[in-house]
Amino acid sequence: MKRGLYWKAVLLLTCLLALESGSAQGAAAVSTEHATVTLLAERPQAAPGQTLWVGLHFELVPHWHVYWRNPGASGTAPVIRWTLPDRWHAGDIHWPVPKRIRVGPLNNYGYEDSVTFLVPVRVPEGPLPAGPLTVAAEADWLVCRVECIPETGRFRLEMDGMIQTRYIWNHRLTVGDYEIDRCAT
């Protein structure tokens, strides 16, 4: 049952890759020389007492990778620190199945091309506060080819009231062994 919910959340978030926020302000995406990383929200509204899935989606340049929670012989897993509205709570990262990445004699585990790290965010019971709500994350990751480069990004979605976000999907996402081509808007 949990696994089914996880894949349902993966499917929902894959429909949101080219996030475009109507009332959102701040940086929802960070681009570096090696990756474009985007903060995504599962759906356009947060409901009191529900879980909202959010995630960081990585689009990596060819031949570069980021690591899994158990990186193997070298590397380090991405870390996400959340700043959320009062009484909201972020759970643990739900890690997609990694692939083995050989670098010289070392066996590492991680992701090439693209990956989305999903995190459940519990929205408390009761009415949501009036005015803007901010979902913010600061993330650190190690991006590697043979050499590794530490990178950091600050992400922020600031929305009015009930988290109103528009989104469009037009990319391909590979999660574990699954490929999802396109979703309707």
PyMOL commands that set and color helices and strands:
alter all, ss='L'
color gray80, all
select helices_A, chain A and resi 2-14
alter helices_A, ss='H'
color red, helices_A
select strands_A, chain A and resi 18-20+29-31+35-41+51-60+65-72+79-83+89-90+99-103+106-112+114-122+132-144+148-160+166-168+173-175+178-180
alter strands_A, ss='S'
color yellow, strands_A
deselect
rebuild
show_as cartoon
